[in-house]
Amino acid sequence: MRHISVDPPPFFHRGPSPLARLAFFGIVSLALLFADTRYRYLENIRMVVALALYPVQRAVQLPGEALAYVGSYFSSQRALAADNARLKEQLLGDATAIQSFPLLEQENNRLRALLAMSARFAGASVAAEVLYSGRDPFTQKLFVDKGDVAGVQLGQAVIDEVGVVGQVTRVFPYMAEVTLVTDKDHAVPVKVQRSGVRSVMYGAGTGRVPELRFLSPNAEIQPGDRLVTSGIDGTYPPGLAVAEVTSVERETGQMFARVSCKPLAGVDASAHVLILAGAAVAAPRPEEPAEAESPRKGRNRRKG
Amino acid sequence: MPQLPLLASAQPEEILLPAKPWFVVVTLFAGLAANMLPLTGMALLLRPDCLALILLFWCIREPRMIGIGIAWMLGLLMDVADGTVFGQHALAYALLAYAAEYFRRRVLRFPLWQQAAQVAVLLLLCAALVALVRIVGGAPLPRWSYAVGSLSGALLWPPITVLLQWPQRPTRSAAEI
């Protein structure tokens, strides 16, 4: 016996219901989210898609660049002259420092060699132009126009003419993603230039100021102090300017002082940045199995 | 026969020419490109999610052509372009396309500015889903300015509707026939 088909005729057929499709794609999205956040499996796919999107990205930039070019063509001669005079003055001001730098470097290297200390960071670096700042309102990121092809590597420090901007966190063939020092929980090991107190600066996310955590209330720090990288993490070379302390709150009864600071580099304004080649090599981590086995010993040592 | 007012949305009774597939694809890519514009400061704050807006338009107008699957794939492209977690925009756009499919017959009955109000709700829903995904992933709560993009997107709905419908309006000679 033949049945009449209950399916709609093929010209009304439209596949699974919208809810079924939403459920399917929703579950795939959640799986992707999980795979990406937990395991970072998908970096290769991301790289391929980013490469495909790169021409579009450059094309979108063209009008702005053309406008800037035309604008610079018409910039007044007086402004250029003033700029030139200012730069010359600056060069003159820095002349002594620049001229004596090779000598000092040599001397420093010799002294460090005598003391058998690891060589300081020195290497070629890559100048890059900021393509655009990340539009994700939950993170603080920049995208720059140099990538794998130009020798940019993961984890390299990024600075501008004033100080540290951030760190390379993703490398695509023709561009790289830089996470800014103001990104939430981005940690930069710093020390106070004036007193040498070491600490770690934590970014706090969009619109919030970074802070130094776990500084005791009697730490030698005051508003206006400059923070420079301490270099003990192996990522940021030592001595780069990072931030300026804006306020120090020492409350009795609190374990730690509340220190907020302002990044010196134009973290969201600089148009050109320098990617420092070759992360500084960190000293190998000392083995500490004994301490892990007997916590008491460790506590004693900390006390002493 | 009265001439069609060209600068108003087509009424539901009006018969439009079918949308050309290449035009749909080009507008969607234009939306993606607009999302990649290098903006900073105030412009970045006001910037609507153009891709979501154009996607919503086509989901409402051409549901046979643009559905949840295509929305999802565009979301993946957006995730890469923004450098965000894979699947975040994909999930949001898939939900947006589903909501569009659910609401499309109702939305089209309203005048443009009332449509815009409903679009604002849809875009806010989309943004809220993205925020939820990020907050579950450990991000801080976004500030109030996070919603501005959705509202400006809704304000753009009337002009975008008129613009994207332009090629589908019957030509004058055809209307006279």
Interface residues (C-beta under 8 A of the other chain):
Chain A: R14 P18 L19 R21 L22 F25 G26 V28 S29 L30 A31 L32 L33 A35 D36 T37 L42 I45 R46 V49 A50 L53 V56 Q57 A59 V60 Q61 G64 L131 Y132 S133 G134 R135 D136 P137 F138 T139 K141 F143 R170 E177 K184 A204 G205 T206 G207 R208 D268 A269
Chain B: F29 L32 A33 A34 N35 M36 L37 P38 L39 T40 L44 R47 R64 G67 I68 G69 W72 G75 L76 L77 V80 A81 D82 G83 T84 V85 F86 G87 Q88 A90 L91 A94 L95 A97 Y98 E101 Y102 A131 V133 R134 G137 A139 P140 P142 R143 Y146
